[in-house]
Amino acid sequence: MLMPHPATLRRLVEEYESLKSYEGEQSDPQATRRAQDLAYTLCVSTGTRDVRQALEAARRQLAAAQATVTAELCAGPAREGRGVRHCS
């Protein structure tokens, strides 16, 4: 399965959650349609069939991507003039 770039996935999750919050406050057909489109895209992007599962999978993927970046930063050599890295 293809994995979406973390920045793209994060944007999809944030926009979906923002629209769902907005939808709860007002009845806007355009916002509803956009939320449906985002839900579909999240499901396709995460290989799920339900938006709740898609959001859970997206959050797991984002957490794993962040852990990878953090590990790479901590494992890399210290930059000149910045001393030794301390990661916990």
Disulfide bonds with the S-S distance in Angstrom:
Cys74-Cys87 1.88
